[in-house]
Every structure is written in structure tokens, then in C-alpha cells.
Amino acid sequence: MPVSGLFSLSLQVTALATPTPMSTTPDIPPPAKEDTTVALLAYITPIAFLVGIVIAIIMHSNKKTALGAFHLRQVLGLIITSLVAWIPCIIISMIPMVNLIMLLLGPALSISFLVLYIIGLMAAINGQQKPLPLVGVHYQKWLASAFT
């Protein structure tokens, strides 16, 4: 047998001997571009002081998507919760001696809202409808009629 025949035979044998990896995860199509755009614009809100959420609401009113509505409700709930939490904090900080509580409470609230914001932003980037921990399910119930 010529050398070239042996070489091609060995290539065929090694090609048959190597197993092909099987995919265990189903092929999930990426979310539509509009879905993630509205969801991401909703999270721009704290950075651009309500400009992001207004643009996201306008975009969502033109083309309603489940992901956009979900994240708009999450962001709106987070904004309302942060405002409701900060009003008593401002009042407490005006009371002498009691305002020392704000040395611990203020940074703890800020960090917790930042963590919730980042979790929501990451879910929006990945195109997931993942509610925020502790409060996200409540936001979806309370604001169910918003953005439908």
C-alpha cells in the first residue's frame, strides 16, 4: 500500500475515534435587540435622573415587550422604594443625637440599593426576567397594571 494511502487511512481512523462533544444545553435564541434596549435604558435612570426611564417608557409604548415591561416595573419599584426609605432617613438626620444612627443606616441603605440596582442591570443585560431579591416579586404584583 502506498504511503499516501496509509496516511489517509490513519486520518480516517482518528477522525472516527475522536468523540464529538454533545451539547447538554438547549440552543436558546438570544433576545431581540429591542427587548434588551428598553430594559437597559430603564436602568440608566439613576445616572441620568429620570431621562433613561422616560426614553424607555416612550420606546416601550411604541413596541411593547415582556422583558421591557418587566424591567420597567423593577426600576420603578426600586425608585419608589428608595424614595420612601430616604424620606425617614432625612427626618432622622435632623434630630440631634438620634442622627448618629444615620452613620450606620445611610451607608447600609445606599449599598443595598446599589447591589439591587446592579443585580437588575445584570439581568437586563442578559435578557432575563429575573426579579430583584426580596422586593422584585412584590414590584411585579404592585405594578402589574403598569406598562402592559
QUIJO-V614529 format. One record per pair of residues at least 4 apart in sequence whose C-alpha atoms are under 7 Angstrom apart, sorted by the first residue. I is the first residue (numbers start at 0). GAP is how many residues later the second one is. D is the distance in whole Angstrom. If there is no record, write none. Layout:
<<I	GAP	D> <I	GAP	D>>
This chain:
<<0	4	6> <1	4	7> <2	4	6> <3	4	6> <4	4	6> <5	4	6> <6	4	6> <7	4	6> <8	4	6> <9	4	6> <10	4	6> <11	4	6> <12	4	6> <13	4	6> <30	4	7> <30	96	6> <31	4	7> <32	4	6> <33	4	6> <34	4	6> <34	30	6> <34	32	6> <34	33	6> <35	4	6> <35	88	6> <35	89	6> <35	91	6> <36	4	6> <37	4	6> <37	18	5> <37	21	7> <37	22	7> <37	30	5> <38	4	7> <38	28	7> <38	29	5> <38	32	5> <38	33	7> <38	85	5> <39	4	7> <39	81	7> <39	84	6> <39	85	7> <40	11	5> <40	12	6> <40	15	5> <41	10	6> <41	11	5> <41	14	6> <41	29	7> <41	30	6> <41	33	6> <42	32	7> <42	78	6> <43	4	6> <43	8	5> <44	4	5> <44	5	5> <44	6	6> <44	7	5> <44	8	5> <45	4	7> <47	4	6> <49	4	6> <50	4	6> <51	4	6> <52	4	6> <53	4	6> <54	4	6> <55	4	6> <56	4	6> <57	4	7> <58	4	7> <59	4	5> <59	5	7> <59	8	7> <64	4	6> <65	4	6> <66	4	6> <66	62	6> <67	4	6> <68	4	6> <68	78	5> <68	79	7> <69	4	6> <69	59	7> <70	4	6> <71	4	6> <72	4	6> <72	66	6> <72	67	6> <72	70	6> <73	4	6> <73	62	6> <73	65	6> <74	4	6> <75	4	6> <76	4	6> <76	62	5> <77	4	6> <78	4	6> <79	4	6> <80	4	6> <81	4	6> <82	4	6> <84	4	7> <85	4	6> <86	4	6> <87	4	6> <88	4	6> <89	4	7> <91	6	7> <91	7	6> <92	6	4> <92	9	6> <93	5	6> <94	4	6> <100	4	6> <101	4	5> <103	4	6> <104	4	6> <105	4	6> <106	4	6> <107	4	6> <108	4	6> <109	4	6> <110	4	6> <111	4	6> <112	4	6> <113	4	6> <114	4	6> <115	4	6> <115	16	6> <116	4	6> <117	4	6> <118	4	6> <118	13	7> <119	4	6> <119	12	6> <120	4	6> <121	4	6> <122	4	6> <122	5	5> <122	6	7> <122	7	6> <123	4	6> <130	5	4> <130	6	6> <131	4	4> <134	4	6> <135	4	6> <136	4	6> <137	4	6> <138	4	6> <139	4	5>>
